Amino acid sequence: MRSQSVLKMTTAALLIAVGIAIPTFSPFKIVIEPASFTLGSHVAIFIAMFVSPFIGISVAVGTTLGFLLGGFPPVVVWRAASHLFFVAVGSMYIKKRPQTLASPLKARFFSFAIGLIHAAGEVAVASAFYFSDSFSQAYYEQGYIQSVMLLVGVGTVIHSMVDFEIALFISKVLDKNKLMPRFS
């Protein structure tokens, strides 16, 4: 029982560290003014979702606190906080239907659905910041539809699905080598 708790805590801590390190240090950024997307920035959170709802939610909370303590801009912290919703929904779904990740077709549909939920949260946060005049001038020059709905909304769905595929590949390699913990 105690070793299970230590394994859960260690798994969550490692994924939180990776979830903070990738967006902080990665040179793989796609910049489409005024937005930018860091390749792999959601991989740790998706892997956490695959492990268990507790680990997924812990990593979402931990990365949000990491961005807050790291001095990231408020919009980044709130966008990270919005991940709690899609992580909770996604990880509970996977817990009830783990076969979803084993089927390529089901995994793609799940990735798209989770990407839509992910984007809805990020658009809600971006909209709040947009309408409170908290963004750089570049957002307002592009207008709400282009800068928030298209770049943040559609961009997040695509980014989410790419990161999901990376996380799924990594988790399958870890599973094959019996290195992926699973908790109920």
C-alpha positions in Angstrom: 0.0 0.0 0.0 2.8 2.4 1.0 4.8 1.6 -2.1 1.7 2.3 -4.3 1.4 5.8 -2.7 5.0 6.5 -3.2 4.8 5.4 -6.9 1.7 7.6 -7.4 3.5 10.6 -5.9 6.7 10.0 -7.8 4.8 9.6 -11.1 2.9 12.8 -10.6 6.0 14.7 -9.5 8.0 13.6 -12.6 5.1 14.4 -15.0 4.7 17.8 -13.3 8.4 18.5 -13.8 8.2 17.5 -17.4 5.0 19.5 -17.9 6.7 22.6 -16.6 10.1 22.1 -18.3 8.9 21.5 -21.9 7.0 24.9 -22.2 9.8 26.7 -20.3 12.8 25.4 -22.2 11.7 23.8 -25.5 13.1 25.4 -28.7 10.3 23.7 -30.7 7.8 26.6 -30.8 5.4 27.4 -33.7 4.7 31.1 -33.8 1.7 32.3 -35.7 1.4 35.9 -34.7 0.0 36.8 -32.2 -0.1 33.2 -30.8 2.6 30.6 -30.3 2.4 26.8 -29.7 5.1 24.8 -28.0 5.3 21.3 -29.5 5.0 18.7 -26.8 3.8 21.0 -24.1 0.8 18.9 -23.3 2.5 15.5 -23.5 3.0 15.1 -19.8 -0.6 16.0 -19.0 -1.9 13.5 -21.6 0.4 10.7 -20.2 -0.9 11.6 -16.7 -4.5 11.2 -18.1 -3.6 7.8 -19.4 -2.3 6.7 -16.0 -5.3 7.7 -13.8 -7.7 10.5 -13.0 -5.8 11.2 -9.7 -2.5 11.5 -11.5 -4.0 13.5 -14.4 -5.7 16.1 -12.1 -2.6 16.2 -9.9 -0.4 17.1 -12.9 -2.9 19.7 -14.2 -2.9 21.4 -10.7 0.9 21.0 -10.4 1.7 22.5 -13.7 -0.6 25.4 -13.1 1.0 26.1 -9.8 4.4 25.8 -11.4 3.5 28.4 -14.0 2.2 30.7 -11.3 5.3 30.4 -9.2 7.5 30.6 -12.2 6.2 34.1 -13.0 4.5 33.2 -16.3 2.0 35.8 -17.6 -1.5 35.5 -16.0 -3.1 34.3 -19.3 -0.7 31.4 -19.4 -1.5 30.4 -15.8 -5.2 30.6 -16.4 -5.0 28.6 -19.7 -3.1 26.0 -17.7 -5.8 26.0 -15.0 -8.4 25.5 -17.8 -6.7 22.1 -18.4 -8.3 20.7 -15.2 -11.6 20.3 -17.0 -10.5 18.4 -20.0 -8.1 16.3 -18.0 -10.8 15.3 -15.5 -13.2 14.4 -18.3 -10.6 12.6 -20.4 -9.0 10.6 -17.6 -12.4 9.5 -16.2 -13.4 8.4 -19.7 -10.2 6.5 -20.2 -10.6 4.8 -16.7 -14.1 3.6 -17.7 -13.0 2.7 -21.3 -9.3 1.9 -21.4 -9.7 0.1 -24.7 -10.2 3.5 -26.3 -6.4 4.0 -26.4 -5.8 0.6 -28.0 -8.0 1.2 -31.0 -6.5 3.7 -33.5 -10.0 4.9 -34.7 -11.4 5.3 -31.1 -8.2 7.0 -30.0 -8.4 9.6 -32.9 -12.1 10.3 -32.1 -11.2 10.6 -28.4 -8.3 12.9 -29.2 -10.5 15.2 -31.3 -13.3 15.3 -28.6 -10.8 16.0 -25.9 -9.2 18.6 -28.2 -12.5 20.4 -28.5 -13.0 20.5 -24.7 -9.4 21.6 -24.3 -9.9 24.4 -26.9 -13.2 25.5 -25.3 -11.4 26.1 -22.0 -8.5 27.9 -23.6 -10.9 30.1 -25.7 -12.9 31.0 -22.6 -9.7 32.2 -20.9 -8.4 34.0 -24.0 -11.8 35.6 -24.5 -11.8 36.9 -20.9 -8.4 38.4 -21.4 -9.2 39.7 -24.9 -12.3 41.6 -23.7 -10.5 43.0 -20.7 -7.9 44.6 -23.0 -5.1 42.4 -21.4 -3.5 41.2 -24.6 -0.8 42.7 -26.8 -1.8 45.0 -29.6 -1.2 42.2 -32.1 -4.3 40.3 -30.9 -6.5 43.4 -31.4 -5.0 44.1 -34.9 -6.0 40.6 -36.0 -9.5 40.8 -34.4 -11.4 38.5 -32.1 -12.3 35.9 -34.7 -8.8 35.4 -36.1 -6.8 35.8 -32.9 -9.0 34.0 -30.4 -11.4 31.8 -32.2 -9.1 30.6 -35.0 -5.6 30.9 -33.5 -6.4 29.9 -29.9 -9.5 27.7 -30.7 -8.6 25.8 -33.8 -4.9 26.1 -33.0 -5.5 24.4 -29.7 -7.5 21.6 -31.2 -4.7 20.8 -33.7 -1.9 21.3 -31.0 -3.8 19.1 -28.6 -4.2 16.3 -31.1 -0.5 16.5 -32.1 0.6 16.3 -28.5 -2.0 13.5 -27.8 -0.3 11.5 -30.6 3.1 12.0 -29.1 1.9 11.1 -25.6 0.1 8.0 -27.0 3.3 6.8 -28.8 5.4 7.4 -25.6 2.8 5.6 -23.4 2.7 2.6 -25.7 6.5 2.3 -25.6 6.4 2.6 -21.8 3.6 0.0 -21.7 5.5 -2.4 -24.0 8.5 -2.1 -21.7 6.3 -2.4 -18.6 7.4 1.1 -17.4 3.9 2.7 -17.5 2.2 2.6 -14.1 -1.6 2.2 -13.9 -3.7 3.1 -10.9 -7.4 2.8 -10.3 
